[in-house]
Structures are given as structure tokens and as C-alpha cells.
Amino acid sequence: MSILHETYVLSNGVEIPKLGLGTWFIDDDKVSDAVRAAVGTGYRNIDTAQAYGNEHGVGEGVRACGVARESLFVSTKLAAEIKDYDAAAEAIDGSLAKLDIGPIDLMLIHAPQPWDDFRGGDYAEGNRQAWRAMEDAHTAGKIRAIGVSNFLRPDLENILAHGTVAPHVNQVLLHAGNTPQDLLAFCADHDILVQAYSPIAHGTLLDSRRTAAIAEKYAVSVPRLCIRYALQLGTQPLPKTTNPEHMRSNAEVDFEISEADMAALRTLDERDYGEHAAFPVYSGK
């Protein structure tokens, strides 16, 4: 069976395809074509965010792709700067309007802190308020599943202690060379699916000789190795591309990485993101 036909089941029973398409840095006027190409290739899981500025184009692609809406899984994210109930509720309705595809399958709080203070101050109360707005939208049927992104254990504990719905998902930066094993274990203990964004480390793993050497053993590309690695960790990878050939290649992951090679990939340290290190989310602040 192709990975494009396999799913995970979230803690509330909602199914989510195991491989998705990330749309970060795909312009709004280009993302519709990318969505349609991905769906044509067999993808059924599309990830966007308010911060990406391309929800309108993603919705356009979903509506025009020729596949029934109920066969697709579409995620978006509440802007990281929104830390109060009323603004969160308004922004959720804004995403529903921009996407214009009916209920959103999954919505996440994009980060526990605003980007200009990432890993900075205390926003615990603001996250509780934003989460309450998400819970209310979930109860109202506007969103099928809710979760968070870039949340560390204390951030998750805040939601678990004060919310009425536990996060279904935590989307984090995860790849060979950056495997947060303690966070993975905590999420597994609380039945929170981990999504892996940028599973190829924003492309920097393409230049990793150690990763390339392991990929060569399996006669696969580095991206395919990295996507398979994320899957064998039990996470849900979201590789980003606008290239239909890369979309097809990224889904060709019907091989098994040995435990020895998984251990080697887990212990790599590959966190030099080059030009992307300038962004707040990767600044290490």
C-alpha cells in the first residue's frame, strides 16, 4: 500500500493521512497549483497557516482539485501573536472564510510565544485563552481536531492542566539531526500525534555527507530517507515542494531503515539552517 493511502488515528478518532504537503513560503498566487498537483499525485493532507498568507490559495486549490472535500485533510494555524480569546475566535472565523472549504480538519496554535519573543516571556494565560477559543470552535463543529505547534513540554502541560480537550497534535521542527526524543516520548504518553515540519531541515540535509551515505545504502534520495525516518519515528512528515516530480518521489518510501541506521540518524546533530536561521522560529532565542 502506498504511504499516500495510510493514515494515523488521532485521539478523538479522526483519521489523518500519514504524509502531507507543507505550504510554507509558497505564495498565495502559486499555492493553488501546488495543491492541485499534490492531490493529483495522491496526497490528501495539506498544511497551511494564517502566517503563511496563502489560506485563500490553498482553499482555491482544494475546491478546484476534483477530489471530494471529505476525502481531503486540511490544516491551518492560529497566528502565534494571538493570545486572547476574542482575537482567537475572530481569527478562527477568518481562516474559515479565507479557506472557504467548510469545517477545518485541524487547527493549531502556531507557537506558544509570538514570533518576536519566541522562547521568551510567559504567555501561559494567553495560550489558555487561545486554546479555549479553539475548544469552542471544535465543539461548534467548525474544526474537527485541534492542536498546537512548536510547543515544548511545559507549554503542553499548561494546556493539559487547564483545557477540557487535550491537544490532538503537536507540530514541531523534527528531522534527522534534530530529534527531540524527550518531547516525542511525552507526546506519545499523552496520545498526541507529532507532526514533523521541514523533515529535510529546510533542505540543509541535502548537503549532509553522513545522511547521504545512509541514503546511498538504501538506493534512495536524501529527502526520501528523511521522510522515511520521520515515519518510522511514528510522526507525520510535512515536506514542502511545488515540484510535482518531487511530490511523487517524496511518497516513494516503501523501504525500511534498519534500527542501527535509525539510531545513527537519531544521534546526528544537524541544526545549522543557513539562511533560515535568521527567522525568529529558528533563531534559538
C-alpha positions in Angstrom: 0.0 0.0 0.0 1.3 3.5 -0.9 2.0 5.7 2.1 -0.5 8.2 0.5 -3.3 5.7 1.4 -2.1 5.2 5.0 -3.5 7.1 8.0 -2.9 7.7 11.7 -5.9 8.0 14.0 -6.0 10.9 16.4 -7.1 10.5 20.0 -10.6 11.7 19.0 -11.0 9.1 16.3 -10.3 11.5 13.3 -8.1 9.9 10.6 -5.2 11.9 9.2 -3.1 10.8 6.2 0.5 9.8 7.2 2.1 12.1 4.6 1.2 15.7 3.9 2.2 18.7 1.8 3.6 21.7 3.6 3.0 25.1 2.0 5.3 27.4 4.0 6.8 30.0 1.7 4.5 29.1 -1.3 2.9 32.3 -2.4 -0.8 32.7 -2.4 -1.0 33.0 -6.1 1.1 29.9 -6.7 -0.2 27.6 -3.9 -3.4 26.6 -5.7 -1.4 24.9 -8.4 0.8 23.2 -5.9 -2.3 21.8 -4.0 -3.9 20.6 -7.2 -0.6 18.9 -8.3 -0.3 17.3 -4.9 -3.8 16.0 -4.9 -3.3 14.7 -8.5 -0.3 12.8 -7.3 -2.4 11.2 -4.5 -1.8 13.5 -1.5 -4.8 14.0 0.7 -3.2 16.1 3.5 -2.5 19.8 3.0 -1.0 22.1 5.7 -1.1 25.9 5.8 -1.2 28.7 8.4 -2.5 32.2 8.8 1.1 33.3 8.9 1.8 31.8 5.5 -0.6 34.3 3.9 -1.8 31.6 1.5 -5.0 30.2 3.0 -7.1 31.7 0.2 -5.0 30.0 -2.4 -5.0 26.7 -0.5 -8.8 26.8 -0.4 -8.9 27.6 -4.1 -6.8 24.6 -4.8 -8.9 22.3 -2.6 -12.1 23.5 -4.3 -10.6 23.1 -7.8 -8.7 19.8 -7.4 -11.5 17.5 -8.5 -11.5 15.3 -5.3 -14.4 15.3 -2.9 -13.8 17.6 0.1 -14.4 14.8 2.6 -11.5 12.9 1.1 -9.0 15.7 1.9 -7.5 16.7 5.2 -6.7 20.4 5.5 -4.9 22.0 8.4 -4.2 25.6 9.3 -2.7 27.5 12.3 -3.7 30.4 14.5 -1.2 33.2 14.3 1.4 33.0 17.1 0.7 36.6 18.1 -2.9 35.9 19.1 -3.1 35.3 22.8 -6.6 36.3 23.8 -10.0 34.6 23.4 -11.8 37.2 21.3 -9.0 37.7 18.8 -8.6 34.0 18.5 -12.3 33.4 17.9 -12.3 36.1 15.3 -9.1 34.7 13.6 -10.6 31.2 13.5 -13.6 32.5 11.7 -11.2 34.4 9.4 -9.5 31.2 8.4 -12.8 29.5 7.8 -13.8 32.4 5.4 -10.4 32.5 3.6 -10.2 28.8 3.0 -14.0 28.5 2.2 -14.0 24.7 2.3 -16.3 24.1 5.2 -15.0 22.8 8.5 -11.3 22.8 9.0 -9.9 19.4 9.7 -7.1 20.5 12.1 -6.2 23.9 13.5 -3.1 24.5 15.7 -1.8 27.4 17.8 1.2 28.2 15.7 3.6 28.8 18.6 3.5 29.3 22.4 5.0 32.8 22.1 4.7 35.5 19.5 7.5 35.2 16.9 9.2 38.4 18.0 9.5 36.9 21.5 9.9 33.2 20.6 11.1 31.2 23.6 10.9 34.4 25.5 8.2 35.7 28.0 5.4 33.9 29.8 2.3 33.6 27.7 0.7 30.8 29.6 -2.6 32.6 30.2 -2.7 33.8 26.6 -2.3 30.3 25.4 -5.1 29.1 27.7 -7.4 31.8 26.2 -6.5 30.9 22.6 -7.0 27.3 23.4 -10.4 27.9 24.9 -11.4 29.6 21.6 -10.1 26.6 19.7 -12.1 24.3 22.0 -15.3 26.3 21.5 -14.8 26.2 17.7 -14.2 22.4 17.9 -17.4 21.9 20.0 -19.3 24.0 17.4 -18.1 21.8 14.6 -16.0 24.4 12.9 -12.8 22.4 13.4 -12.6 18.6 13.5 -9.4 18.4 15.6 -7.2 20.9 17.5 -3.6 21.0 18.4 -0.5 23.1 18.9 2.8 23.8 17.1 6.3 24.4 18.5 5.1 23.6 22.0 7.6 22.2 24.5 6.6 20.1 27.5 5.8 23.0 29.9 3.6 24.6 27.2 1.8 21.3 26.7 1.4 20.8 30.4 -0.3 24.2 30.7 -2.9 23.2 28.1 -3.4 19.7 29.6 -3.9 21.1 33.1 -6.4 23.8 32.1 -8.1 22.7 29.0 -11.1 20.4 28.5 -9.7 18.9 25.3 -6.2 17.6 25.2 -4.2 18.6 22.0 -4.6 16.0 19.3 -1.4 17.1 17.5 1.9 18.9 18.2 3.7 20.1 15.1 7.4 20.6 15.6 10.6 21.0 13.7 11.9 17.4 13.5 14.4 15.8 11.2 17.4 13.5 11.2 19.9 15.6 13.2 17.2 17.2 15.3 15.2 14.6 17.1 13.6 15.8 20.3 13.3 12.4 21.9 12.0 13.5 25.3 9.3 15.6 23.7 8.3 12.7 21.4 8.0 10.4 24.5 5.9 13.0 26.4 3.6 13.4 23.4 3.3 9.6 23.0 2.4 9.2 26.7 -0.5 11.7 26.2 -1.7 10.4 22.8 -0.6 13.5 21.0 0.4 12.9 17.4 3.7 14.7 16.5 3.8 16.2 13.0 7.3 16.9 11.6 7.6 20.1 9.6 10.7 20.7 7.5 11.7 17.0 7.7 14.7 17.7 5.4 15.8 20.6 7.7 14.8 23.3 5.2 16.9 21.5 2.6 20.2 21.7 4.5 20.3 17.9 4.9 20.9 17.7 1.1 24.4 18.8 1.9 25.0 16.3 4.8 27.5 13.7 3.8 26.6 11.5 6.7 22.9 11.5 5.7 23.8 10.9 2.1 25.9 7.9 3.0 23.0 6.3 4.8 20.6 7.1 1.9 23.0 5.5 -0.6 22.8 2.2 1.3 19.1 2.1 0.5 19.5 3.5 -3.0 17.2 6.4 -2.2 17.4 10.1 -2.2 18.2 12.1 1.0 14.6 13.5 1.0 13.1 10.0 0.8 15.4 8.8 3.6 14.4 11.8 5.8 10.7 11.3 5.2 11.0 7.6 5.9 12.9 8.4 9.1 10.1 10.7 10.3 7.5 8.0 9.6 9.5 5.3 11.4 9.5 7.6 14.5 5.7 7.4 14.4 5.5 11.1 13.3 3.6 12.6 10.4 6.0 14.4 8.0 5.1 17.5 6.0 7.7 18.0 3.3 7.2 21.2 1.2 7.6 21.4 -2.5 5.9 22.9 -5.6 7.6 20.4 -7.9 5.2 17.5 -9.0 8.2 15.2 -9.6 9.5 15.8 -6.0 5.9 15.2 -4.7 5.9 11.8 -6.4 9.4 11.0 -5.2 8.7 12.0 -1.6 5.9 9.5 -1.5 8.1 6.6 -2.6 9.1 5.5 0.9 8.2 1.8 0.9 11.5 0.7 2.4 12.6 0.1 6.0 15.5 1.8 7.7 17.4 -0.6 9.9 17.5 0.0 13.7 21.2 0.7 13.5 20.7 3.4 10.9 17.7 4.8 12.8 20.0 5.1 15.8 22.6 6.8 13.7 20.1 9.3 12.3 18.7 10.0 15.8 22.1 10.9 17.2 23.1 13.2 14.3 23.4 16.9 15.2 22.4 18.8 12.0 20.9 22.1 13.1 22.7 24.7 11.0 19.8 26.1 9.0 21.8 28.6 7.0 19.7 31.4 5.7 16.6 30.1 7.5 18.4 30.6 10.9 17.5 34.3 10.7 13.8 33.6 11.2 12.6 34.0 14.8 11.3 30.5 14.9 14.8 29.1 14.2 16.8 31.7 15.9 17.5 29.7 19.0 16.5 32.6 21.3 
